[in-house]
């Protein structure tokens, strides 16, 4: 019986890879089919399988759909208002040319929290071009720090969809995920983006492409006046601050001593409330105060739902796969096997995400599938909130490892930096490998200390 259950897990994962890699089905449909194949192979009846789909989809999306939707609208307003440019321009101006790689690294880290990776990269790459033209240094000296910050923020720090989905599937508290992500994020971006960027820039001199001046103005100055740096950063960190404040206050004795304050922080610090407040503030200060009409802001919100919808559906399908593992008993079986083999659960989190990422390319699918595999294993032992947060970052680390030709990010970076395939491997792919290893090691450390 145990052999059949284990086989059902393997056949489900194999089905997922075949459908995504060879048949090219959308990840949402592929995950659902893989879940059905796994469940039926393990012995679930057709009726039980339908109930499992409803249970897994419903329990996951009740939280994730709300957060991802609110986060997408928030990011769209920041993007269209010029907030990303305001952050980049201010940090580069204050840091000077010598420290502009560090400024770009932290720009990427901040901007990618509310804005999707590819959108943020396309928005900010003209600034990288401009800095390279002034300094005549290799384009990689400035592009890799930006890419490192963008890659880390997008994969690790809520309210981006990936960590939101993983946290919900494995039951981690978002406040602790944010805190742990920032703790490991700063050294990770410094080493993978800035230090490695300087190293590879000395060996690969890449000139910035010739760009049309009018297009640069159109890209970097979409509105008459950019919002202020402090206003933009304050709005970006408003929901994060609310969530963190609630988490830290409620986890200490202060929450017991001051129940009224605790209740208030519990309300504004819940991710739903925090993002609703952030959207209202952004709507006013980055929207109507910058000349956008209500109709334009409504249209912007509707457009932001297109990429969010795909992520929401994939996350729901991941919840179905998790539920199949729970209902068939595969989760307990895998947990027992890990314990008997002496494999740490945090290493399993990292490794499973890394393998799925390398095979099929999508970081989001890798994170959600790895979280679905991990969630049933957590029922065997109790883990602290910090340890659960470290498991989220371990999965995120594995899911960012060694971007290569099956990842759309690989081709996006190649195109905008004007690299050959070999140069893209030497720079971008190697940077993502270093990022994943450093973040993974720091996640292991936090897990064992937590």
TORBASE-227836 format. One record per residue (C-alpha): x, z, y negated; chain; residue number from 1. Coordinates in pm, 1 decimal. Each point is the difference from the previous one (the first is absolute). Layout:
<lonus>
<lonu <X; Z; Y>; A; NUM>;
...
</lonus>
This chain:
<lonus>
<lonu <0.0; 0.0; 0.0>; A; 1>;
<lonu <280.5; 90.2; -241.7>; A; 2>;
<lonu <167.4; -329.2; 80.4>; A; 3>;
<lonu <-316.4; -190.0; -89.6>; A; 4>;
<lonu <-32.4; 183.1; -333.5>; A; 5>;
<lonu <361.8; -68.8; -88.2>; A; 6>;
<lonu <-45.1; -363.8; 98.8>; A; 7>;
<lonu <-305.9; -22.2; -227.0>; A; 8>;
<lonu <211.7; 108.3; -298.8>; A; 9>;
<lonu <269.4; -254.3; 78.2>; A; 10>;
<lonu <-248.9; -281.1; 57.4>; A; 11>;
<lonu <-172.1; 87.0; -329.2>; A; 12>;
<lonu <326.9; -17.9; -195.4>; A; 13>;
<lonu <99.0; -322.7; 178.1>; A; 14>;
<lonu <-338.4; -150.9; -87.0>; A; 15>;
<lonu <51.3; 93.1; -364.5>; A; 16>;
<lonu <338.0; -171.8; -13.0>; A; 17>;
<lonu <-126.6; -316.4; 171.2>; A; 18>;
<lonu <-299.8; -29.7; -230.9>; A; 19>;
<lonu <202.6; 59.5; -318.1>; A; 20>;
<lonu <320.7; -186.1; 84.6>; A; 21>;
<lonu <-118.4; -299.4; 200.8>; A; 22>;
<lonu <-371.5; -49.8; -60.5>; A; 23>;
<lonu <37.6; 109.9; -366.1>; A; 24>;
<lonu <-325.4; 194.5; -10.3>; A; 25>;
<lonu <-57.4; 230.7; -299.4>; A; 26>;
<lonu <128.8; 351.9; 66.3>; A; 27>;
<lonu <-352.1; 148.4; -27.5>; A; 28>;
<lonu <-141.6; -212.7; 282.6>; A; 29>;
<lonu <319.0; 29.7; 205.2>; A; 30>;
<lonu <-5.0; 381.3; -15.8>; A; 31>;
<lonu <-366.7; 12.3; 100.4>; A; 32>;
<lonu <54.2; -232.2; 296.6>; A; 33>;
<lonu <311.0; 194.7; 106.5>; A; 34>;
<lonu <-200.3; 323.8; -19.0>; A; 35>;
<lonu <-279.5; -145.4; 213.3>; A; 36>;
<lonu <244.0; -135.4; 258.9>; A; 37>;
<lonu <177.5; 336.1; 17.4>; A; 38>;
<lonu <-323.0; 199.7; 24.1>; A; 39>;
<lonu <-161.9; -214.0; 267.5>; A; 40>;
<lonu <322.9; -8.7; 202.9>; A; 41>;
<lonu <14.5; 381.1; -10.6>; A; 42>;
<lonu <-352.6; 24.4; 140.4>; A; 43>;
<lonu <-230.4; 32.0; -301.9>; A; 44>;
<lonu <-338.6; -161.6; 52.0>; A; 45>;
<lonu <-132.2; -261.7; -242.9>; A; 46>;
<lonu <-234.1; 260.4; -155.3>; A; 47>;
<lonu <281.8; 251.1; -35.8>; A; 48>;
<lonu <219.2; -267.1; -157.3>; A; 49>;
<lonu <-262.4; -81.5; -263.8>; A; 50>;
<lonu <-38.9; 370.4; -79.1>; A; 51>;
<lonu <378.1; 34.4; -23.1>; A; 52>;
<lonu <19.0; -286.8; -251.2>; A; 53>;
<lonu <-269.7; 159.7; -215.5>; A; 54>;
<lonu <161.6; 342.1; 22.2>; A; 55>;
<lonu <351.7; -119.4; -76.4>; A; 56>;
<lonu <-101.4; -231.0; -283.0>; A; 57>;
<lonu <-234.9; 250.2; -164.1>; A; 58>;
<lonu <225.6; 305.6; 19.0>; A; 59>;
<lonu <292.0; -190.1; -152.5>; A; 60>;
<lonu <-166.8; -203.2; -274.0>; A; 61>;
<lonu <-208.2; 281.2; -146.5>; A; 62>;
<lonu <315.0; 116.6; -178.1>; A; 63>;
<lonu <230.4; -302.4; -7.4>; A; 64>;
<lonu <-244.7; -255.5; -141.4>; A; 65>;
<lonu <-74.3; 218.2; -301.8>; A; 66>;
<lonu <365.4; 72.7; -75.0>; A; 67>;
<lonu <126.7; -355.2; 50.2>; A; 68>;
<lonu <-283.2; -143.4; -210.5>; A; 69>;
<lonu <58.3; 241.3; -288.7>; A; 70>;
<lonu <375.6; -50.5; 25.8>; A; 71>;
<lonu <-34.6; -379.0; -12.3>; A; 72>;
<lonu <-210.9; 12.8; -317.2>; A; 73>;
<lonu <245.6; 243.9; -157.4>; A; 74>;
<lonu <294.7; -225.8; 78.4>; A; 75>;
<lonu <-175.5; -310.0; -132.0>; A; 76>;
<lonu <-57.5; 159.5; -341.0>; A; 77>;
<lonu <363.7; 111.2; -17.3>; A; 78>;
<lonu <114.2; -351.4; 88.5>; A; 79>;
<lonu <-216.1; -190.3; -248.9>; A; 80>;
<lonu <64.4; 242.7; -287.0>; A; 81>;
<lonu <374.6; -60.5; 14.5>; A; 82>;
<lonu <72.4; 352.6; 120.8>; A; 83>;
<lonu <260.5; -116.5; 251.9>; A; 84>;
<lonu <190.9; -183.9; -272.1>; A; 85>;
<lonu <-23.7; 301.7; -229.8>; A; 86>;
<lonu <165.1; 222.0; 261.7>; A; 87>;
<lonu <275.7; -250.1; 77.9>; A; 88>;
<lonu <78.0; -82.8; -363.1>; A; 89>;
<lonu <20.8; 365.1; -104.4>; A; 90>;
<lonu <222.4; 110.9; 288.5>; A; 91>;
<lonu <240.7; -292.3; -40.7>; A; 92>;
<lonu <16.5; 49.0; -377.7>; A; 93>;
<lonu <77.3; 370.4; 35.1>; A; 94>;
<lonu <245.9; -35.7; 286.2>; A; 95>;
<lonu <200.1; -290.9; -141.6>; A; 96>;
<lonu <150.4; -288.2; 194.3>; A; 97>;
<lonu <241.2; 217.3; 199.2>; A; 98>;
<lonu <-279.1; 209.5; 148.2>; A; 99>;
<lonu <-265.2; -269.7; 15.9>; A; 100>;
<lonu <15.2; -17.7; 385.0>; A; 101>;
<lonu <-104.1; 364.6; 11.5>; A; 102>;
<lonu <-272.1; -64.5; -257.8>; A; 103>;
<lonu <-133.6; -291.1; 205.3>; A; 104>;
<lonu <6.3; 209.7; 317.8>; A; 105>;
<lonu <-214.9; 270.2; -153.3>; A; 106>;
<lonu <-219.7; -262.1; -166.0>; A; 107>;
<lonu <-75.4; -138.5; 344.3>; A; 108>;
<lonu <-65.8; 346.3; 140.0>; A; 109>;
<lonu <-252.1; 81.9; -274.4>; A; 110>;
<lonu <-174.0; -336.7; -30.8>; A; 111>;
<lonu <-54.2; -53.0; 373.7>; A; 112>;
<lonu <-204.4; 319.8; 27.3>; A; 113>;
<lonu <-311.7; -161.8; -152.3>; A; 114>;
<lonu <95.8; -371.1; 26.3>; A; 115>;
<lonu <45.6; -199.6; 322.2>; A; 116>;
<lonu <361.4; -89.6; 88.8>; A; 117>;
<lonu <-21.3; -377.8; -37.7>; A; 118>;
<lonu <-197.0; 18.9; -324.7>; A; 119>;
<lonu <240.7; 254.4; -151.5>; A; 120>;
<lonu <302.6; -208.9; 103.1>; A; 121>;
<lonu <-138.0; -318.1; -155.6>; A; 122>;
<lonu <-91.1; 191.8; -317.0>; A; 123>;
<lonu <344.6; 154.2; -43.2>; A; 124>;
<lonu <236.1; -271.0; 123.7>; A; 125>;
<lonu <21.1; -169.9; -345.7>; A; 126>;
<lonu <152.8; 322.1; -133.8>; A; 127>;
<lonu <262.7; -14.3; 275.9>; A; 128>;
<lonu <75.5; -361.2; -95.9>; A; 129>;
<lonu <38.2; 97.4; -365.2>; A; 130>;
<lonu <239.7; 287.6; 71.9>; A; 131>;
<lonu <213.1; -221.0; 227.3>; A; 132>;
<lonu <26.5; -270.8; -266.3>; A; 133>;
<lonu <132.1; 256.4; -249.8>; A; 134>;
<lonu <255.0; 163.8; 230.4>; A; 135>;
<lonu <102.3; -304.4; 211.9>; A; 136>;
<lonu <19.3; 234.8; 301.5>; A; 137>;
<lonu <-145.5; -95.0; 337.5>; A; 138>;
<lonu <-378.6; -8.3; 3.2>; A; 139>;
<lonu <9.6; 228.4; 306.7>; A; 140>;
<lonu <145.4; 283.8; -209.1>; A; 141>;
<lonu <-337.4; 29.7; -175.0>; A; 142>;
<lonu <-243.6; -148.3; 250.8>; A; 143>;
<lonu <84.8; 225.7; 296.0>; A; 144>;
<lonu <-55.3; 330.0; -186.3>; A; 145>;
<lonu <-336.5; -131.2; -118.2>; A; 146>;
<lonu <-89.6; -117.7; 351.1>; A; 147>;
<lonu <109.6; 329.9; 153.8>; A; 148>;
<lonu <-220.5; 197.5; -238.1>; A; 149>;
<lonu <-292.4; -235.3; 56.6>; A; 150>;
<lonu <37.2; 5.3; 379.0>; A; 151>;
<lonu <26.8; 377.7; 14.9>; A; 152>;
<lonu <-285.9; 74.3; -238.4>; A; 153>;
<lonu <-230.5; -248.8; 169.9>; A; 154>;
<lonu <61.5; 132.8; 351.9>; A; 155>;
<lonu <38.4; 373.1; -63.0>; A; 156>;
<lonu <-182.7; 134.2; -306.3>; A; 157>;
<lonu <-381.8; 34.3; -18.3>; A; 158>;
<lonu <-228.9; -136.4; -133.8>; A; 159>;
<lonu <152.0; -319.5; 143.2>; A; 160>;
<lonu <-204.9; -107.5; 304.7>; A; 161>;
<lonu <261.7; 40.4; 276.6>; A; 162>;
<lonu <71.7; 373.3; -31.2>; A; 163>;
<lonu <-365.9; 67.9; -82.4>; A; 164>;
<lonu <-103.7; -159.4; 329.3>; A; 165>;
<lonu <271.2; 173.3; 204.4>; A; 166>;
<lonu <-74.0; 339.0; -156.0>; A; 167>;
<lonu <-368.5; -32.1; 81.4>; A; 168>;
<lonu <58.8; -114.9; 358.1>; A; 169>;
<lonu <241.0; 283.9; 86.5>; A; 170>;
<lonu <-166.1; 265.0; -219.5>; A; 171>;
<lonu <276.1; 55.6; -259.0>; A; 172>;
<lonu <-69.3; 148.3; -344.5>; A; 173>;
<lonu <60.1; -254.1; -275.8>; A; 174>;
<lonu <156.1; 254.7; -235.6>; A; 175>;
<lonu <272.1; 82.4; 251.4>; A; 176>;
<lonu <50.8; -369.7; 77.2>; A; 177>;
<lonu <56.8; -68.0; -372.0>; A; 178>;
<lonu <239.6; 293.5; -35.5>; A; 179>;
<lonu <205.3; -84.6; 309.8>; A; 180>;
<lonu <8.5; -368.6; -97.7>; A; 181>;
<lonu <144.0; 75.1; -342.6>; A; 182>;
<lonu <257.1; 238.8; 148.3>; A; 183>;
<lonu <134.1; -264.7; 235.8>; A; 184>;
<lonu <-72.5; -292.7; -232.2>; A; 185>;
<lonu <255.4; 70.7; -272.1>; A; 186>;
<lonu <310.6; 10.8; 225.5>; A; 187>;
<lonu <-135.5; -289.7; 207.4>; A; 188>;
<lonu <-43.3; -231.0; -300.6>; A; 189>;
<lonu <336.4; 107.3; -144.7>; A; 190>;
<lonu <186.1; -82.8; 321.4>; A; 191>;
<lonu <-189.8; -302.4; 131.3>; A; 192>;
<lonu <-71.7; -166.0; -332.7>; A; 193>;
<lonu <260.7; 102.0; -254.9>; A; 194>;
<lonu <309.2; 80.4; 209.5>; A; 195>;
<lonu <-55.2; -281.9; 249.6>; A; 196>;
<lonu <-102.5; -230.7; -285.2>; A; 197>;
<lonu <338.2; 53.3; -168.5>; A; 198>;
<lonu <177.8; -52.7; 331.5>; A; 199>;
<lonu <-167.3; -328.5; 91.5>; A; 200>;
<lonu <3.3; -130.6; -359.9>; A; 201>;
<lonu <381.9; 1.7; 10.9>; A; 202>;
<lonu <-9.5; -221.6; 307.5>; A; 203>;
<lonu <-292.0; -228.5; -85.9>; A; 204>;
<lonu <-14.7; -127.7; -354.9>; A; 205>;
<lonu <-348.3; -137.8; -60.0>; A; 206>;
<lonu <-94.4; -153.4; -333.0>; A; 207>;
<lonu <-350.7; 45.2; -131.3>; A; 208>;
<lonu <-210.5; -317.1; 6.3>; A; 209>;
<lonu <-59.3; -205.6; -311.2>; A; 210>;
<lonu <-342.9; 99.7; -120.8>; A; 211>;
<lonu <-229.6; -144.4; -261.2>; A; 212>;
<lonu <4.2; 213.2; -314.8>; A; 213>;
<lonu <-370.8; -39.0; -60.9>; A; 214>;
<lonu <-78.6; 104.1; 355.8>; A; 215>;
<lonu <214.5; 310.8; -42.6>; A; 216>;
<lonu <-188.1; 95.9; -314.0>; A; 217>;
<lonu <-329.9; -66.4; 175.7>; A; 218>;
<lonu <102.8; 214.4; 297.7>; A; 219>;
<lonu <156.1; 293.8; -180.8>; A; 220>;
<lonu <-226.1; 15.0; -305.5>; A; 221>;
<lonu <-350.6; -62.0; 124.8>; A; 222>;
<lonu <-154.4; 212.1; -275.7>; A; 223>;
<lonu <83.0; 30.9; -372.7>; A; 224>;
<lonu <156.3; 345.8; 35.0>; A; 225>;
<lonu <112.1; 179.1; 312.6>; A; 226>;
<lonu <-126.3; 355.4; 56.8>; A; 227>;
<lonu <246.7; 279.3; -63.8>; A; 228>;
<lonu <231.1; 112.8; 277.6>; A; 229>;
<lonu <-114.0; 361.8; -4.8>; A; 230>;
<lonu <-367.8; -92.9; 0.7>; A; 231>;
<lonu <50.4; -234.6; 294.4>; A; 232>;
<lonu <210.4; 244.5; 202.8>; A; 233>;
<lonu <-242.8; 280.4; -78.7>; A; 234>;
<lonu <-291.5; -205.0; 132.4>; A; 235>;
<lonu <194.0; -105.2; 312.5>; A; 236>;
<lonu <87.3; 360.0; 83.0>; A; 237>;
<lonu <-337.5; 147.7; -100.1>; A; 238>;
<lonu <-160.6; -28.1; 347.7>; A; 239>;
<lonu <327.9; 91.3; 171.8>; A; 240>;
<lonu <36.2; 308.2; -220.9>; A; 241>;
<lonu <-357.7; 109.8; 68.4>; A; 242>;
<lonu <43.4; -34.0; 376.5>; A; 243>;
<lonu <337.9; 177.8; -1.8>; A; 244>;
<lonu <-123.3; 283.4; -222.2>; A; 245>;
<lonu <-291.2; 67.1; 233.5>; A; 246>;
<lonu <221.3; -12.4; 309.2>; A; 247>;
<lonu <266.5; 234.0; -138.3>; A; 248>;
<lonu <-246.5; 246.4; -157.7>; A; 249>;
<lonu <-226.8; 23.9; 303.6>; A; 250>;
<lonu <294.2; 48.0; 238.2>; A; 251>;
<lonu <123.2; 313.9; -181.2>; A; 252>;
<lonu <-148.0; 343.8; -60.6>; A; 253>;
<lonu <-105.5; -114.8; -347.6>; A; 254>;
<lonu <-288.3; -189.4; 153.1>; A; 255>;
<lonu <-137.9; 324.8; 142.0>; A; 256>;
<lonu <62.2; 202.1; -318.0>; A; 257>;
<lonu <-172.3; -250.4; -225.5>; A; 258>;
<lonu <-290.0; -148.8; 199.6>; A; 259>;
<lonu <-166.8; -160.6; -304.3>; A; 260>;
<lonu <317.2; -188.2; -92.2>; A; 261>;
<lonu <48.2; -87.0; 365.4>; A; 262>;
<lonu <-349.2; -150.5; 18.7>; A; 263>;
<lonu <57.5; -200.0; -319.2>; A; 264>;
<lonu <334.3; -134.0; 121.5>; A; 265>;
<lonu <-156.2; -69.6; 337.9>; A; 266>;
<lonu <-250.1; -223.9; -174.2>; A; 267>;
<lonu <231.4; -193.6; -234.6>; A; 268>;
<lonu <277.6; 1.7; 260.3>; A; 269>;
<lonu <-203.0; -165.0; 272.3>; A; 270>;
<lonu <116.3; -363.7; 28.3>; A; 271>;
<lonu <-353.1; -127.6; -71.8>; A; 272>;
<lonu <-31.2; 194.0; -325.7>; A; 273>;
<lonu <362.4; -51.7; -103.7>; A; 274>;
<lonu <-27.0; -378.8; 28.4>; A; 275>;
<lonu <-341.2; -13.5; -167.3>; A; 276>;
<lonu <143.8; 195.0; -295.2>; A; 277>;
<lonu <307.8; -224.7; -7.8>; A; 278>;
<lonu <-217.0; -312.9; 1.1>; A; 279>;
<lonu <-210.8; 129.1; -289.3>; A; 280>;
<lonu <309.8; 87.3; -204.2>; A; 281>;
<lonu <163.0; -335.7; 79.7>; A; 282>;
<lonu <-324.9; -183.3; -78.5>; A; 283>;
<lonu <-6.2; 159.5; -347.4>; A; 284>;
<lonu <367.1; 9.5; -104.3>; A; 285>;
<lonu <133.7; -309.9; 179.1>; A; 286>;
<lonu <-324.8; -194.7; -3.5>; A; 287>;
<lonu <-243.6; 32.3; -289.6>; A; 288>;
<lonu <263.8; 136.8; -240.3>; A; 289>;
<lonu <215.0; -307.1; 72.3>; A; 290>;
<lonu <-280.6; -241.2; -79.3>; A; 291>;
<lonu <-149.1; -65.9; 343.9>; A; 292>;
<lonu <-377.4; -31.3; 8.1>; A; 293>;
<lonu <-215.7; 179.7; 255.2>; A; 294>;
<lonu <-79.5; -335.1; 161.7>; A; 295>;
<lonu <371.8; -77.6; 37.3>; A; 296>;
<lonu <70.8; 341.0; 149.6>; A; 297>;
<lonu <-290.9; -37.1; 240.8>; A; 298>;
<lonu <130.3; -339.8; 109.2>; A; 299>;
<lonu <348.0; 146.5; 41.6>; A; 300>;
<lonu <-138.4; 275.2; 222.7>; A; 301>;
<lonu <-185.7; -251.4; 216.0>; A; 302>;
<lonu <311.9; -216.5; 39.8>; A; 303>;
<lonu <208.3; 302.1; 103.2>; A; 304>;
<lonu <-225.4; 52.9; 301.2>; A; 305>;
<lonu <117.0; -320.2; 173.8>; A; 306>;
<lonu <338.4; 129.7; 125.5>; A; 307>;
<lonu <-140.7; 351.9; 35.3>; A; 308>;
<lonu <-278.5; -121.3; 230.0>; A; 309>;
<lonu <242.8; -146.5; 251.3>; A; 310>;
<lonu <202.1; 322.5; 13.2>; A; 311>;
<lonu <-313.6; 210.9; 38.1>; A; 312>;
<lonu <-117.9; -205.5; 298.5>; A; 313>;
<lonu <342.3; 11.1; 169.6>; A; 314>;
<lonu <8.7; 376.1; -48.5>; A; 315>;
<lonu <-344.6; 35.0; 156.3>; A; 316>;
<lonu <111.3; -206.4; 299.6>; A; 317>;
<lonu <303.5; 226.6; 32.1>; A; 318>;
<lonu <-238.2; 294.6; 10.3>; A; 319>;
<lonu <-181.5; -168.8; 289.0>; A; 320>;
<lonu <325.7; -37.7; 191.9>; A; 321>;
<lonu <76.8; 367.9; -58.6>; A; 322>;
<lonu <-345.8; 96.6; 125.5>; A; 323>;
<lonu <48.7; -205.7; 315.6>; A; 324>;
<lonu <318.2; 194.9; 73.7>; A; 325>;
<lonu <-185.2; 328.2; -55.9>; A; 326>;
<lonu <-308.2; -87.4; 204.6>; A; 327>;
<lonu <195.8; -140.6; 294.8>; A; 328>;
<lonu <241.6; 294.4; 11.7>; A; 329>;
<lonu <296.8; -228.4; -68.8>; A; 330>;
<lonu <107.6; 218.4; -291.0>; A; 331>;
<lonu <45.0; 311.2; 211.7>; A; 332>;
<lonu <177.4; -198.8; 266.0>; A; 333>;
<lonu <247.7; -145.3; -249.9>; A; 334>;
<lonu <57.4; 344.8; -149.8>; A; 335>;
<lonu <79.8; 144.9; 341.4>; A; 336>;
<lonu <237.7; -284.9; 75.9>; A; 337>;
<lonu <183.4; 53.1; -332.8>; A; 338>;
<lonu <38.1; 371.5; 64.1>; A; 339>;
<lonu <124.1; -57.3; 353.8>; A; 340>;
<lonu <249.3; -259.8; -123.8>; A; 341>;
<lonu <120.9; 229.6; -279.0>; A; 342>;
<lonu <-88.3; -251.1; -273.8>; A; 343>;
<lonu <-83.2; 146.3; -339.7>; A; 344>;
<lonu <-336.2; -102.0; -140.7>; A; 345>;
<lonu <155.3; -84.7; -338.2>; A; 346>;
<lonu <243.6; -237.7; 169.7>; A; 347>;
<lonu <-290.6; -157.9; 188.7>; A; 348>;
<lonu <-182.8; -46.3; -333.1>; A; 349>;
<lonu <296.9; -180.8; -152.5>; A; 350>;
<lonu <87.0; -205.7; 307.4>; A; 351>;
<lonu <-352.9; -119.9; 77.7>; A; 352>;
<lonu <-51.6; -117.8; -360.4>; A; 353>;
<lonu <343.2; -168.2; -2.4>; A; 354>;
<lonu <-60.4; -191.4; 323.0>; A; 355>;
<lonu <-341.9; -124.5; -111.2>; A; 356>;
<lonu <138.5; -96.8; -341.9>; A; 357>;
<lonu <291.4; -196.8; 149.3>; A; 358>;
<lonu <-225.9; -185.3; 241.6>; A; 359>;
<lonu <-287.9; -101.4; -224.0>; A; 360>;
<lonu <127.7; 37.7; -358.7>; A; 361>;
<lonu <-281.6; 180.0; -180.8>; A; 362>;
<lonu <89.7; 349.1; -122.4>; A; 363>;
<lonu <-368.1; 89.5; -39.8>; A; 364>;
<lonu <-87.6; -95.5; 359.3>; A; 365>;
<lonu <310.4; 183.9; 123.8>; A; 366>;
<lonu <-94.8; 318.3; -187.9>; A; 367>;
<lonu <-361.4; -0.7; 112.5>; A; 368>;
<lonu <79.3; -82.7; 364.2>; A; 369>;
<lonu <274.2; 264.8; 17.6>; A; 370>;
<lonu <-231.0; 258.9; -157.5>; A; 371>;
<lonu <-269.4; -89.5; 253.0>; A; 372>;
<lonu <248.1; 56.8; 283.3>; A; 373>;
<lonu <118.8; 325.7; -152.3>; A; 374>;
<lonu <-332.1; 163.7; -91.3>; A; 375>;
<lonu <-114.8; 96.1; 352.2>; A; 376>;
<lonu <343.5; 148.9; 72.0>; A; 377>;
<lonu <-43.3; 250.3; -284.1>; A; 378>;
<lonu <-290.1; 166.5; 178.5>; A; 379>;
<lonu <237.8; 154.9; 254.0>; A; 380>;
<lonu <197.4; 214.7; -249.4>; A; 381>;
<lonu <-64.8; 144.0; -344.9>; A; 382>;
<lonu <212.3; -132.3; -285.2>; A; 383>;
<lonu <41.4; 131.1; -354.4>; A; 384>;
<lonu <-120.7; -202.3; -302.0>; A; 385>;
<lonu <362.4; -78.0; -89.8>; A; 386>;
<lonu <71.8; -124.3; 352.1>; A; 387>;
<lonu <-307.5; -224.7; -6.5>; A; 388>;
<lonu <115.3; -140.1; -334.8>; A; 389>;
<lonu <344.4; -64.5; 148.5>; A; 390>;
<lonu <-164.7; -190.4; 285.4>; A; 391>;
<lonu <-171.3; -222.9; -257.4>; A; 392>;
<lonu <333.0; -74.5; -169.8>; A; 393>;
<lonu <168.2; -57.4; 337.3>; A; 394>;
<lonu <-263.8; -261.8; 82.4>; A; 395>;
<lonu <42.1; -156.6; -344.7>; A; 396>;
<lonu <377.1; -10.0; 51.1>; A; 397>;
<lonu <-32.5; -173.9; 335.5>; A; 398>;
<lonu <-250.2; -247.6; -143.7>; A; 399>;
<lonu <239.1; -113.1; -276.1>; A; 400>;
<lonu <298.4; -67.5; 226.9>; A; 401>;
<lonu <191.0; -331.4; -9.0>; A; 402>;
<lonu <-238.5; -244.0; -164.0>; A; 403>;
<lonu <68.7; -343.6; 146.2>; A; 404>;
<lonu <-156.2; -342.6; 46.5>; A; 405>;
<lonu <-335.2; 122.9; 134.9>; A; 406>;
<lonu <-60.0; 205.3; -317.6>; A; 407>;
<lonu <-152.4; -168.3; -306.0>; A; 408>;
<lonu <213.3; 225.5; -220.9>; A; 409>;
<lonu <313.8; -166.4; 136.2>; A; 410>;
<lonu <-111.4; -341.2; -127.9>; A; 411>;
<lonu <-130.9; 140.0; -328.5>; A; 412>;
<lonu <339.4; 155.2; -76.8>; A; 413>;
<lonu <185.9; -312.4; 113.3>; A; 414>;
<lonu <-207.1; -222.5; -226.1>; A; 415>;
<lonu <12.0; 210.3; -317.4>; A; 416>;
<lonu <369.2; 87.0; 28.3>; A; 417>;
<lonu <103.5; -351.6; 96.4>; A; 418>;
<lonu <177.0; 108.2; 318.8>; A; 419>;
<lonu <78.4; -176.9; 324.7>; A; 420>;
<lonu <-132.8; 148.4; 323.6>; A; 421>;
<lonu <346.1; 142.6; 76.3>; A; 422>;
<lonu <28.7; 159.9; -344.2>; A; 423>;
<lonu <-349.5; 147.2; 34.0>; A; 424>;
<lonu <103.5; 161.3; 329.5>; A; 425>;
<lonu <320.3; 131.3; -156.9>; A; 426>;
<lonu <-179.0; 152.9; -299.3>; A; 427>;
<lonu <-373.3; 63.6; 35.9>; A; 428>;
<lonu <-12.2; 45.7; 379.0>; A; 429>;
<lonu <304.1; 227.7; 0.3>; A; 430>;
<lonu <-144.7; 201.4; -288.7>; A; 431>;
<lonu <-323.7; 61.8; 191.3>; A; 432>;
<lonu <201.6; 104.8; 305.5>; A; 433>;
<lonu <200.1; 252.0; -205.1>; A; 434>;
<lonu <-317.2; 124.3; -170.0>; A; 435>;
<lonu <-172.4; 55.4; 333.6>; A; 436>;
<lonu <293.8; 181.2; 160.2>; A; 437>;
<lonu <57.6; 232.4; -297.9>; A; 438>;
<lonu <-370.0; 76.7; -45.3>; A; 439>;
<lonu <-37.1; 48.3; 376.2>; A; 440>;
<lonu <291.5; 245.4; 17.3>; A; 441>;
<lonu <-134.4; 196.4; -296.5>; A; 442>;
<lonu <-345.1; 4.9; 160.1>; A; 443>;
<lonu <151.7; 144.6; 318.7>; A; 444>;
<lonu <175.0; 268.4; -208.2>; A; 445>;
<lonu <-318.8; 94.2; -184.9>; A; 446>;
<lonu <-195.0; 8.3; 327.0>; A; 447>;
<lonu <242.0; 236.9; 172.0>; A; 448>;
<lonu <31.8; 222.8; -309.3>; A; 449>;
<lonu <-376.8; 0.8; -57.0>; A; 450>;
</lonus>
